[in-house]
Amino acid sequence: MRQAAKISATTALFILALAAVIPMIPFKARDLGADGALVGLLFSTFGAAALVAAPFWGRISDREGRRPVLAGSALISAVSYVLLGLADDLTTLFAARLIAGLGFGWVPAAQALASDIAPSGKRAAAIGLVGAAFGVGFSIGPGIQTLAEMGGYSLDAVAFTAAAFCVAALVSVPILPAGRQPQAHRPSIWHVLPRAGAKLLAIHILVFMAFTGVEATLALFLADELGFDAGDVGALLVVAGIANAGIQGGLVGKLVPRIGEVRTAMLGHLCLAVGALAIVAAGLFEQGWAIYPAMVCFTGGLGLHAPSLQTALARLAGENGRGVALGAAQSAATGARVVGPAIAGALYAGPGHAAPLLMAAVLACCAALVGTMTVLPREEPASSPA
């Protein structure tokens, strides 16, 4: 697991950069004259570009190897953050987010690399350890803007700091394990995954539509229903991020060998649904303290789902198709990230503030239902060394 820890540490640098700029983008866009609709389109631009690029990165990682993809992704992302810091008009700002989306190839390549180096029985733990980097990044990253404001620095300094994190990740790539040998033939996703894989991707889409819809509207809900300010929301996200990191980095690796990938993911879907409903209840009864365990339950659901499903996809795809399969999973998640927030925003402005959370609960239950219809072949035990 030492090699997986290296992958996790470098992934944390990449995610730190991503998490650092997310809170600053709406403020910079507003300073440049954008309204709410344009800010939403700005986030969708990143998602749409990442959706197009993710399977490309996955296929390249299978053909050329994981480390070239990691290096290319870090370099492109660093350029995008420098451009973000230099942007003085909306056109440049949109270009920066488009480039950032195209460079979002690190995650599936890192997951594929972790899957390559891990024995079959420890694959879920290895991918979960890489997933824990998200919790670390999103626990620390949003605080960079707070530190910049306290120090009297501009928002642009946050973007340049994010670029520095990407450069650090780029410099760290040579110390990572090489993973599997590149292959000349690049299989398509339809040749890589059996029918069960399509069900897993459908589950992934449902879960990320649920999660990203809440992600896009949560701050509004907390402000309108509980009077939270930006500092309160930041503290909540830190707690949720720490819990998510612990779940992905530790609990998943213990659950999957006992109950399997699909059941572990279904437990996550239950947590997502219960957490979303608990957030609604906390707002309805105006109990601010209750939002903390509710949010831990909600984000913990994603922490159980993501590495479990990615492990299942990697196993189904086999050694030669892991990059393609994990790239497809990243595409599914990114596509949901484009659609989910748009629907949630319309629901928040229309039927009511709790509507996106209720939508998330329904989608999570639908994901669990599809899970009950998904049967995976048993994993063969790793052969003992002679």
C-alpha positions in Angstrom: 0.0 0.0 0.0 3.0 2.3 0.1 2.9 2.8 -3.6 -0.9 3.6 -3.4 -0.1 6.1 -0.7 2.3 7.9 -3.1 -0.4 8.0 -5.7 -2.9 9.4 -3.1 -0.4 12.1 -2.0 0.2 13.4 -5.5 -3.5 13.2 -6.3 -4.2 15.3 -3.2 -2.0 18.1 -4.8 -4.1 18.0 -8.0 -7.4 18.1 -6.0 -6.1 20.8 -3.8 -5.7 23.0 -6.9 -9.2 22.1 -8.1 -10.8 22.7 -4.7 -8.9 26.0 -4.2 -10.4 27.7 -7.3 -14.0 26.5 -7.0 -15.0 29.0 -4.4 -13.3 31.9 -6.1 -14.7 31.4 -9.6 -18.2 32.9 -8.9 -16.7 36.0 -7.3 -14.2 36.6 -10.1 -17.0 36.1 -12.7 -19.2 38.6 -10.9 -16.4 41.1 -10.8 -16.1 40.7 -14.6 -19.8 41.4 -15.1 -21.3 37.9 -15.1 -24.8 37.2 -13.8 -26.0 34.0 -12.1 -26.8 32.3 -15.4 -23.3 33.0 -16.8 -21.8 31.7 -13.6 -23.7 28.4 -14.0 -22.6 28.2 -17.6 -19.1 28.7 -16.5 -19.3 25.6 -14.3 -21.0 23.7 -17.1 -18.2 24.6 -19.5 -15.7 22.8 -17.3 -18.0 19.8 -17.0 -18.7 19.6 -20.7 -15.0 19.8 -21.6 -14.1 17.1 -19.0 -16.9 14.9 -20.3 -15.4 15.0 -23.8 -11.8 14.5 -22.6 -12.2 11.8 -19.9 -12.5 8.8 -22.2 -9.7 10.1 -24.4 -7.4 10.3 -21.4 -8.5 6.8 -20.3 -7.7 5.3 -23.7 -4.3 7.1 -23.9 -3.4 5.8 -20.5 -4.0 2.2 -21.6 -1.9 2.8 -24.8 0.9 5.0 -23.5 0.9 4.3 -19.8 -0.5 6.1 -16.7 2.4 8.5 -16.0 2.3 10.4 -19.3 -1.4 11.1 -18.8 -0.7 12.3 -15.2 2.0 14.6 -16.4 -0.1 15.9 -19.3 -3.1 16.5 -17.1 -1.1 18.4 -14.5 0.6 20.6 -17.1 -2.6 21.5 -18.9 -4.3 22.2 -15.5 -1.4 24.5 -14.4 -1.7 26.5 -17.6 -5.5 26.8 -17.1 -5.1 28.2 -13.6 -2.4 30.7 -14.7 -4.9 31.8 -17.4 -7.6 32.0 -14.8 -5.5 34.3 -12.6 -4.6 36.5 -15.6 -8.2 36.7 -17.0 -9.5 40.2 -17.2 -12.6 39.5 -19.3 -15.3 36.8 -19.5 -14.0 35.3 -22.7 -10.6 34.6 -21.2 -12.3 33.2 -18.0 -14.4 30.8 -20.1 -11.3 29.8 -22.0 -9.5 29.0 -18.8 -12.3 26.8 -17.5 -12.5 25.0 -20.9 -8.8 24.2 -20.8 -9.1 23.1 -17.1 -11.9 20.7 -18.1 -9.8 19.3 -21.0 -7.0 18.7 -18.6 -9.1 16.8 -16.0 -7.5 13.5 -16.9 -5.5 12.9 -13.7 -8.3 11.2 -11.7 -9.1 8.2 -13.9 -5.3 7.7 -14.6 -4.5 7.7 -10.9 -7.3 5.3 -10.2 -6.1 3.0 -13.0 -2.6 3.1 -11.7 -3.7 2.2 -8.2 -5.7 -0.7 -9.6 -2.6 -1.8 -11.6 -0.3 -2.0 -8.6 -2.7 -3.5 -6.1 -3.2 -7.3 -5.6 -6.8 -8.3 -6.5 -7.8 -8.6 -2.8 -6.6 -5.1 -2.0 -7.7 -3.2 -5.1 -10.7 -1.6 -3.4 -8.5 -0.4 -0.5 -5.9 1.1 -3.0 -8.6 2.9 -5.1 -10.2 4.0 -1.8 -6.9 5.5 -0.7 -6.7 7.5 -3.9 -10.3 8.5 -3.4 -9.4 9.8 0.1 -7.3 12.4 -1.7 -10.6 14.1 -2.7 -11.6 14.4 1.0 -8.2 15.9 1.9 -8.2 18.3 -1.1 -11.8 19.5 -0.5 -11.1 19.8 3.3 -8.1 22.1 2.8 -8.5 23.7 -0.7 -11.5 26.0 0.1 -9.6 27.4 3.0 -6.9 28.8 0.7 -9.3 31.6 -0.4 -9.9 32.5 3.3 -6.2 32.7 4.0 -5.7 34.8 0.9 -8.4 37.2 2.0 -6.9 37.4 5.6 -3.5 38.1 4.1 -4.9 40.9 1.8 -4.2 39.0 -1.4 -6.4 39.1 -4.5 -8.5 36.3 -5.8 -5.9 35.9 -8.6 -3.4 34.8 -6.0 -5.6 31.7 -5.3 -5.4 30.7 -9.0 -1.7 31.1 -9.1 -1.4 29.0 -5.9 -3.5 26.3 -7.6 -1.1 26.4 -10.6 1.8 25.9 -8.2 0.0 22.8 -6.7 -0.3 21.4 -10.2 3.4 22.0 -10.9 4.2 20.2 -7.7 2.1 17.3 -8.8 3.8 17.3 -12.2 7.3 17.2 -10.6 6.1 14.3 -8.4 5.0 12.1 -11.3 8.5 10.4 -11.9 8.4 9.0 -8.3 5.1 7.1 -9.0 5.1 3.5 -10.0 4.9 2.8 -13.7 1.9 0.5 -13.5 1.1 -2.0 -16.2 2.8 -2.1 -19.5 1.2 0.0 -22.3 -0.7 -1.9 -24.9 -0.8 -1.3 -28.7 -4.5 -2.1 -29.1 -6.9 0.4 -27.6 -10.2 -1.4 -26.8 -13.5 0.5 -26.9 -15.7 0.6 -23.8 -18.2 -1.7 -25.5 -15.5 -4.4 -25.8 -14.1 -3.8 -22.4 -17.3 -4.1 -20.2 -20.0 -6.7 -20.1 -23.7 -5.9 -19.6 -23.2 -5.5 -15.9 -20.8 -2.7 -16.6 -23.5 -0.7 -18.3 -25.7 -1.0 -15.1 -22.7 0.2 -13.0 -22.3 3.3 -15.2 -26.0 4.0 -14.9 -25.8 3.8 -11.1 -22.8 6.1 -11.3 -24.8 8.7 -13.3 -27.7 8.6 -10.9 -25.5 9.0 -7.8 -23.5 11.9 -9.2 -26.7 13.7 -10.4 -27.9 13.4 -6.8 -24.7 14.6 -5.3 -23.8 17.4 -7.6 -27.4 18.8 -7.5 -27.1 19.1 -3.8 -23.5 20.4 -4.1 -24.7 23.2 -6.3 -27.6 24.4 -4.1 -26.5 23.4 -0.6 -25.0 26.8 0.3 -28.2 28.5 -0.8 -30.3 26.1 1.3 -28.2 26.6 4.4 -28.2 30.4 4.1 -32.0 30.6 3.4 -33.2 28.0 5.9 -30.6 28.2 8.7 -28.9 31.5 8.3 -25.5 30.1 7.6 -22.8 32.4 6.2 -19.8 31.5 4.1 -17.7 30.7 7.2 -20.3 28.3 8.5 -20.6 26.6 5.2 -16.8 26.3 5.0 -16.6 24.7 8.4 -19.3 22.2 7.4 -17.4 21.3 4.3 -14.2 20.7 6.2 -15.9 18.3 8.6 -17.6 16.5 5.7 -14.4 16.3 3.8 -12.5 14.8 6.7 -15.2 12.2 7.2 -15.3 11.3 3.5 -11.5 10.9 3.4 -11.6 8.5 6.3 -14.4 6.4 4.7 -12.7 6.2 1.4 -9.3 5.6 2.8 -10.2 3.0 5.5 -13.8 1.7 5.7 -14.2 0.8 2.0 -11.2 -1.4 2.0 -12.7 -3.4 4.9 -16.2 -3.6 3.6 -15.6 -4.7 0.0 -13.9 -8.0 0.8 -16.7 -8.9 3.2 -19.9 -7.8 1.3 -18.7 -7.1 -2.2 -18.4 -3.9 -4.3 -22.1 -3.6 -5.3 -23.4 -4.0 -1.7 -20.9 -1.6 -0.4 -22.0 0.9 -3.0 -25.7 0.3 -2.2 -24.9 1.0 1.5 -23.6 4.3 0.2 -26.8 5.0 -1.7 -28.8 4.4 1.5 -26.5 6.9 3.3 -27.0 9.5 0.5 -30.8 9.2 0.7 -30.9 9.3 4.5 -28.4 12.2 4.6 -30.4 14.2 2.1 -33.6 13.7 4.0 -31.8 14.6 7.3 -30.6 17.9 5.8 -34.2 18.7 4.8 -35.4 17.9 8.3 -32.6 20.0 9.9 -33.8 23.0 7.8 -37.5 22.3 8.4 -37.0 22.2 12.2 -34.3 24.9 12.2 -31.7 22.7 14.0 -28.3 24.0 12.8 -26.4 21.4 14.8 -28.2 18.6 13.0 -26.7 19.6 9.7 -23.3 18.3 10.6 -24.2 14.6 11.1 -26.6 14.8 8.2 -23.9 16.1 5.9 -21.4 13.5 7.1 -24.0 10.8 6.3 -24.6 12.3 2.9 -21.0 12.8 1.8 -20.1 9.5 3.4 -22.5 7.9 1.0 -20.5 9.1 -1.9 -17.4 7.9 -0.2 -18.8 4.4 0.0 -20.1 4.4 -3.6 -17.3 5.8 -5.6 -14.3 3.6 -4.8 -16.6 0.5 -4.7 -18.0 1.1 -8.1 -14.6 2.0 -9.6 -13.2 -1.2 -8.2 -16.0 -3.2 -9.7 -15.5 -1.6 -13.1 -11.7 -2.1 -13.0 -12.2 -5.8 -12.2 -14.8 -6.3 -15.0 -12.7 -4.5 -17.5 -9.6 -6.6 -16.8 -5.9 -5.6 -17.0 -6.1 -4.2 -20.5 -9.2 -2.2 -20.2 -9.0 -0.5 -16.8 -8.1 2.9 -18.2 -11.0 2.8 -20.6 -13.4 1.7 -18.0 -12.4 4.2 -15.4 -12.3 6.9 -18.0 -15.9 6.0 -18.9 -16.8 6.2 -15.2 -15.2 9.7 -15.1 -17.2 10.7 -18.2 -20.4 9.4 -16.6 -19.7 11.4 -13.4 -18.8 14.5 -15.3 -21.9 14.3 -17.5 -24.0 14.1 -14.4 -22.1 17.1 -13.1 -23.3 19.1 -16.1 -27.0 18.0 -15.8 -27.5 17.6 -12.1 -26.8 21.2 -11.0 -28.9 22.6 -13.8 -31.9 20.6 -12.8 -31.3 21.3 -9.1 -31.0 25.0 -9.7 -34.4 25.1 -11.5 -36.0 23.0 -8.7 -34.6 25.3 -6.0 -36.0 28.4 -7.8 -39.3 26.7 -8.6 -40.9 24.1 -6.4 -38.9 24.9 -3.3 -35.6 25.0 -1.4 -35.9 21.4 -0.3 -36.6 20.1 -3.8 -33.0 19.4 -4.9 -32.5 17.4 -1.7 -35.6 15.4 -2.3 -34.5 14.8 -5.8 -31.2 13.5 -4.5 -32.9 11.0 -2.2 -35.1 9.7 -5.0 -32.1 9.3 -7.3 -30.1 7.5 -4.6 -32.9 5.1 -4.1 -33.1 4.5 -7.8 -29.4 3.8 -7.9 -29.8 1.2 -5.1 -32.7 -0.4 -7.0 -30.5 -0.8 -10.1 -27.8 -2.2 -7.7 -30.2 -5.0 -6.7 -30.4 -6.0 -10.3 -26.7 -6.0 -10.9 -24.8 -9.3 -10.5 -21.1 -9.4 -10.9 -18.9 -12.5 -11.4 -17.0 -13.6 -8.3 -13.5 -12.4 -8.0 -10.9 -15.2 -8.2 -8.5 -15.3 -5.3 -5.0 -14.2 -6.1 -2.6 -17.0 -6.7 0.0 -17.7 -4.0 3.6 -17.2 -5.0 5.4 -20.4 -5.7 
